[in-house]
Amino acid sequence: MTTPASPDKTKKKDGPQVFSIADLEKDGKDIQISKDTLGLNWKINSSPGTIDGVDLKKPLCTPLIKKIDLVFPTGIEVTARNLKGVTIRDALDAIHKPLKKKADDELDEPYLKGFEWDKEDAFTKFRIHFQKEGAPAGAKKSKKKDKNEE
């Protein structure tokens, strides 16, 4: 005689739950943007692949979301999408796409400063902030690499 499988065993989860931003807004959930997005020292008209020292596969925020609109200071919007949860790389790729053909002298503030989420202003959007200069070249954290190479 066989017993039916318990409901817990029949529902197999492939990973963490990914939400729609609209569902989070309905539920009044807070969103935390990853601190790894700060201080990337990334020039926005260069490929995100040039960034060292940060795992770009990390989630852009918690809880994980399927897509997010990113708003430039000029008001232009781009959307980062990933059904498994938007990553830092997804957001950087979305920002880079409209800027990749811009020359350095066409950009007033060519470095990414970070993202801001204001649930009162625009719950379903992250504002993008830029800055004139990146961090000095000597400010990178490379001690871990040096220890591993020994």
C-alpha positions, 0 to 999 in steps of 0.5 A: 500500500502506497501513501500519497506524497506530502504536499511539501514534497510535491511542490519543488522550488527552484530557488528564492521567490521572485516578485512582481513590483506591482505585487510588492506595492499592493502588499506594502513591502519595502525594497532594499537596494544592494549596497554592492551598487555603491562605489562601482566606479563604472563609467556608464558608456563602457561595458559593465563587464569592465567592472572589477571586484563586484559580483554582478550576478548578485540581486539588484535588490531584496526581495527579488523582482522580475523587472524594474524601471530605472529613471535617469535624472533627465526623465528617460526610463529604461527597464531591467528584466530577469524572470529569476530576479533582476541582477546588478548586471541586468540594471547596468546593461539597461543603463549602458544600452542607450549610452554606449555610443556616447562620447566621454565629452557628451556626458556631464556626469559619466560615472554611476553613483547609485540607485535610490528607491522612494516608495512615496515618490515612485514605488515601482521605479528606481532613480539613477544617480550619476557623478562627475568623477569615479573613485581614485584608481588606488581605492579598489579592494584587491587584498583578497586577490593578492592573498589567493595568488600567493 
